[in-house]
Amino acid sequence: MTSNDEETEFSCPRCSGSVRERFYGPCISCREELRELFAGSQNEVEAQRYEPKMNVTPNAVATKE
C-alpha cells in the first residue's frame, strides 16, 4: 500500500505515455488538451419573468360584490 503523497508510475490511459503522478488519470499534456477541447464558454442567461398560469377560475364568493 502506498502513501497518499507518493507518486506512482503508470501509463496515461489516453496517450499510453509513461507518467509519474500522485493520482491515476490522463497526463498533464492530455489534461490541458482536454480542457481546451471541452472548455465551455459562459453566456449571460436572461431569466424570464414569472407569469402565473390562469387555468383557475375565480370562485363566486371571491367575485361577489
ChimeraX attribute file (.defattr): number of C-alpha atoms within 10 A of each C-alpha:
attribute: neighborCount
match mode: 1-to-1
recipient: residues
	/A:1	3
	/A:2	7
	/A:3	8
	/A:4	8
	/A:5	9
	/A:6	10
	/A:7	14
	/A:8	13
	/A:9	12
	/A:10	16
	/A:11	15
	/A:12	17
	/A:13	14
	/A:14	11
	/A:15	11
	/A:16	11
	/A:17	12
	/A:18	12
	/A:19	18
	/A:20	15
	/A:21	16
	/A:22	13
	/A:23	14
	/A:24	15
	/A:25	15
	/A:26	19
	/A:27	22
	/A:28	12
	/A:29	10
	/A:30	15
	/A:31	13
	/A:32	11
	/A:33	12
	/A:34	12
	/A:35	11
	/A:36	10
	/A:37	9
	/A:38	8
	/A:39	9
	/A:40	8
	/A:41	5
	/A:42	6
	/A:43	6
	/A:44	5
	/A:45	6
	/A:46	6
	/A:47	6
	/A:48	6
	/A:49	6
	/A:50	6
	/A:51	6
	/A:52	6
	/A:53	6
	/A:54	7
	/A:55	6
	/A:56	6
	/A:57	6
	/A:58	9
	/A:59	8
	/A:60	8
	/A:61	7
	/A:62	7
	/A:63	7
	/A:64	6
	/A:65	5
